[in-house]
């Protein structure tokens, strides 16, 4: 059996998991939210008679 991981190894692992989560959010989720907001504004602009 391998020895238990040290505190330093656990902290580095949690750091990398956090970095991966932040990168995933910024590359996938935020653009999807942005496209949704942009689409809603386009639809509202068309319904209002294209007043610009």
mmCIF file of the C-alpha atoms, coordinates in Angstrom:
data_MODEL
# 
_entry.id   MODEL 
# 
loop_
_atom_site.group_PDB 
_atom_site.id 
_atom_site.type_symbol 
_atom_site.label_atom_id 
_atom_site.label_alt_id 
_atom_site.label_comp_id 
_atom_site.label_asym_id 
_atom_site.label_entity_id 
_atom_site.label_seq_id 
_atom_site.pdbx_PDB_ins_code 
_atom_site.Cartn_x 
_atom_site.Cartn_y 
_atom_site.Cartn_z 
_atom_site.occupancy 
_atom_site.B_iso_or_equiv 
_atom_site.pdbx_formal_charge 
_atom_site.auth_seq_id 
_atom_site.auth_comp_id 
_atom_site.auth_asym_id 
_atom_site.auth_atom_id 
_atom_site.pdbx_PDB_model_num 
ATOM 1  C CA . UNK A 1 1  ? 0.000   0.000  0.000   1.00 0.00 ? 1  UNK A CA 1 
ATOM 2  C CA . UNK A 1 2  ? 1.083   3.534  -0.670  1.00 0.00 ? 2  UNK A CA 1 
ATOM 3  C CA . UNK A 1 3  ? 1.458   5.964  2.229   1.00 0.00 ? 3  UNK A CA 1 
ATOM 4  C CA . UNK A 1 4  ? -1.221  8.563  2.832   1.00 0.00 ? 4  UNK A CA 1 
ATOM 5  C CA . UNK A 1 5  ? -0.737  11.829 0.902   1.00 0.00 ? 5  UNK A CA 1 
ATOM 6  C CA . UNK A 1 6  ? 0.805   14.685 2.841   1.00 0.00 ? 6  UNK A CA 1 
ATOM 7  C CA . UNK A 1 7  ? -0.932  17.983 3.529   1.00 0.00 ? 7  UNK A CA 1 
ATOM 8  C CA . UNK A 1 8  ? 1.144   19.669 0.805   1.00 0.00 ? 8  UNK A CA 1 
ATOM 9  C CA . UNK A 1 9  ? 0.098   17.130 -1.795  1.00 0.00 ? 9  UNK A CA 1 
ATOM 10 C CA . UNK A 1 10 ? -3.563  17.524 -0.839  1.00 0.00 ? 10 UNK A CA 1 
ATOM 11 C CA . UNK A 1 11 ? -3.338  21.316 -1.068  1.00 0.00 ? 11 UNK A CA 1 
ATOM 12 C CA . UNK A 1 12 ? -1.700  21.144 -4.499  1.00 0.00 ? 12 UNK A CA 1 
ATOM 13 C CA . UNK A 1 13 ? -4.397  18.709 -5.657  1.00 0.00 ? 13 UNK A CA 1 
ATOM 14 C CA . UNK A 1 14 ? -7.186  21.003 -4.424  1.00 0.00 ? 14 UNK A CA 1 
ATOM 15 C CA . UNK A 1 15 ? -5.450  23.966 -6.092  1.00 0.00 ? 15 UNK A CA 1 
ATOM 16 C CA . UNK A 1 16 ? -5.340  22.196 -9.459  1.00 0.00 ? 16 UNK A CA 1 
ATOM 17 C CA . UNK A 1 17 ? -8.969  21.081 -9.154  1.00 0.00 ? 17 UNK A CA 1 
ATOM 18 C CA . UNK A 1 18 ? -9.983  24.674 -8.396  1.00 0.00 ? 18 UNK A CA 1 
ATOM 19 C CA . UNK A 1 19 ? -8.009  26.015 -11.355 1.00 0.00 ? 19 UNK A CA 1 
ATOM 20 C CA . UNK A 1 20 ? -9.626  23.459 -13.672 1.00 0.00 ? 20 UNK A CA 1 
ATOM 21 C CA . UNK A 1 21 ? -13.089 24.420 -12.393 1.00 0.00 ? 21 UNK A CA 1 
ATOM 22 C CA . UNK A 1 22 ? -12.445 28.138 -12.947 1.00 0.00 ? 22 UNK A CA 1 
ATOM 23 C CA . UNK A 1 23 ? -11.070 27.575 -16.453 1.00 0.00 ? 23 UNK A CA 1 
ATOM 24 C CA . UNK A 1 24 ? -14.057 25.377 -17.319 1.00 0.00 ? 24 UNK A CA 1 
ATOM 25 C CA . UNK A 1 25 ? -16.474 28.061 -16.094 1.00 0.00 ? 25 UNK A CA 1 
ATOM 26 C CA . UNK A 1 26 ? -14.749 30.804 -18.048 1.00 0.00 ? 26 UNK A CA 1 
ATOM 27 C CA . UNK A 1 27 ? -14.438 28.819 -21.286 1.00 0.00 ? 27 UNK A CA 1 
ATOM 28 C CA . UNK A 1 28 ? -17.825 27.065 -21.384 1.00 0.00 ? 28 UNK A CA 1 
ATOM 29 C CA . UNK A 1 29 ? -20.445 28.491 -19.043 1.00 0.00 ? 29 UNK A CA 1 
ATOM 30 C CA . UNK A 1 30 ? -19.805 32.242 -19.351 1.00 0.00 ? 30 UNK A CA 1 
ATOM 31 C CA . UNK A 1 31 ? -19.942 32.281 -23.190 1.00 0.00 ? 31 UNK A CA 1 
ATOM 32 C CA . UNK A 1 32 ? -23.222 30.333 -23.095 1.00 0.00 ? 32 UNK A CA 1 
ATOM 33 C CA . UNK A 1 33 ? -24.674 32.898 -20.682 1.00 0.00 ? 33 UNK A CA 1 
ATOM 34 C CA . UNK A 1 34 ? -23.411 35.722 -22.902 1.00 0.00 ? 34 UNK A CA 1 
ATOM 35 C CA . UNK A 1 35 ? -25.005 34.232 -26.013 1.00 0.00 ? 35 UNK A CA 1 
ATOM 36 C CA . UNK A 1 36 ? -28.269 33.839 -24.117 1.00 0.00 ? 36 UNK A CA 1 
ATOM 37 C CA . UNK A 1 37 ? -28.259 37.481 -23.037 1.00 0.00 ? 37 UNK A CA 1 
ATOM 38 C CA . UNK A 1 38 ? -27.363 38.618 -26.568 1.00 0.00 ? 38 UNK A CA 1 
ATOM 39 C CA . UNK A 1 39 ? -30.158 36.479 -28.083 1.00 0.00 ? 39 UNK A CA 1 
ATOM 40 C CA . UNK A 1 40 ? -32.767 37.853 -25.676 1.00 0.00 ? 40 UNK A CA 1 
ATOM 41 C CA . UNK A 1 41 ? -31.769 41.433 -26.495 1.00 0.00 ? 41 UNK A CA 1 
ATOM 42 C CA . UNK A 1 42 ? -31.999 40.716 -30.241 1.00 0.00 ? 42 UNK A CA 1 
ATOM 43 C CA . UNK A 1 43 ? -35.457 39.164 -29.869 1.00 0.00 ? 43 UNK A CA 1 
ATOM 44 C CA . UNK A 1 44 ? -36.701 42.078 -27.762 1.00 0.00 ? 44 UNK A CA 1 
ATOM 45 C CA . UNK A 1 45 ? -35.334 44.566 -30.281 1.00 0.00 ? 45 UNK A CA 1 
ATOM 46 C CA . UNK A 1 46 ? -37.176 42.820 -33.132 1.00 0.00 ? 46 UNK A CA 1 
ATOM 47 C CA . UNK A 1 47 ? -40.446 42.706 -31.202 1.00 0.00 ? 47 UNK A CA 1 
ATOM 48 C CA . UNK A 1 48 ? -40.236 46.389 -30.365 1.00 0.00 ? 48 UNK A CA 1 
ATOM 49 C CA . UNK A 1 49 ? -40.101 47.401 -34.021 1.00 0.00 ? 49 UNK A CA 1 
ATOM 50 C CA . UNK A 1 50 ? -36.340 47.681 -34.511 1.00 0.00 ? 50 UNK A CA 1 
ATOM 51 C CA . UNK A 1 51 ? -36.037 51.035 -32.782 1.00 0.00 ? 51 UNK A CA 1 
ATOM 52 C CA . UNK A 1 52 ? -32.348 51.894 -32.635 1.00 0.00 ? 52 UNK A CA 1 
# 
